[in-house]
Amino acid sequence: MIGEFNLYGIYFPWLLVLGVITLGVSWVVRRAMARAGLYRLVWHPALFDLALYLVLLYGMTLISPYVFQR
């Protein structure tokens, strides 16, 4: 998705906006996984968190044209 997000005259790229939103979603998912004890099954938590963030960001870019219509 190409474009900008206008916030009181300041333009932000869509990928930055989606990245910030995905950061919050990723935080919630990681907290739920930690509470459920699923991190015991993960070999390298930092790499897993990065991969989870990238998968969630990809998902956000796929659904963003439907959710964030201009």
Backbone torsions as a table, in degrees:
resi	resn	phi	psi	omega
1	MET	NA	125.3	-179.7
2	ILE	-106.0	133.6	178.0
3	GLY	155.2	-178.9	-179.8
4	GLU	-127.7	160.2	174.8
5	PHE	-110.6	123.0	-176.8
6	ASN	-96.0	120.2	177.6
7	LEU	-124.2	96.8	-179.7
8	TYR	53.4	44.5	176.7
9	GLY	87.9	-3.1	177.0
10	ILE	-104.0	124.9	-177.1
11	TYR	-96.0	129.7	176.8
12	PHE	-118.1	140.8	176.3
13	PRO	-67.7	147.3	-177.5
14	TRP	-60.3	-36.3	-179.1
15	LEU	-63.8	-35.2	176.0
16	LEU	-65.8	-43.7	179.5
17	VAL	-63.6	-45.7	178.6
18	LEU	-65.4	-34.8	177.9
19	GLY	-64.0	-40.4	178.7
20	VAL	-68.4	-42.1	177.6
21	ILE	-63.6	-42.7	179.7
22	THR	-65.3	-32.2	177.2
23	LEU	-60.7	-42.4	176.8
24	GLY	-66.3	-42.0	178.4
25	VAL	-64.4	-41.6	179.4
26	SER	-62.7	-39.7	179.0
27	TRP	-61.9	-43.4	179.6
28	VAL	-64.5	-43.5	-179.5
29	VAL	-65.1	-42.3	179.4
30	ARG	-64.9	-38.8	177.7
31	ARG	-63.8	-41.4	179.0
32	ALA	-65.5	-40.1	178.7
33	MET	-67.2	-38.7	178.7
34	ALA	-67.2	-39.6	179.5
35	ARG	-66.5	-34.7	179.4
36	ALA	-79.7	-10.7	178.0
37	GLY	83.4	20.2	-178.3
38	LEU	-77.7	-15.6	178.9
39	TYR	-71.7	-12.4	175.7
40	ARG	-68.3	-23.1	-178.4
41	LEU	-91.1	-4.0	-175.6
42	VAL	-95.5	132.7	-178.2
43	TRP	-74.1	-46.7	-176.5
44	HIS	-131.5	97.8	-173.5
45	PRO	-59.7	-35.4	-179.0
46	ALA	-66.9	-43.3	176.8
47	LEU	-66.4	-37.4	177.8
48	PHE	-64.4	-41.0	178.3
49	ASP	-63.9	-40.5	177.7
50	LEU	-63.9	-45.2	179.1
51	ALA	-64.3	-39.3	177.6
52	LEU	-62.8	-42.3	178.4
53	TYR	-62.6	-43.8	-179.4
54	LEU	-66.4	-38.4	177.4
55	VAL	-66.6	-42.0	177.9
56	LEU	-66.6	-37.8	177.4
57	LEU	-64.7	-40.6	176.8
58	TYR	-62.4	-42.8	177.2
59	GLY	-63.4	-38.7	177.6
60	MET	-65.4	-38.1	178.5
61	THR	-68.5	-29.3	178.0
62	LEU	-73.0	-38.7	-176.9
63	ILE	-92.1	-8.5	-175.5
64	SER	-63.8	-34.5	177.7
65	PRO	-63.8	-26.1	-179.5
66	TYR	-86.8	-31.0	-176.8
67	VAL	-88.6	-46.3	-175.3
68	PHE	-102.9	66.9	180.0
69	GLN	-76.6	143.6	-179.6
70	ARG	-88.9	NA	NA
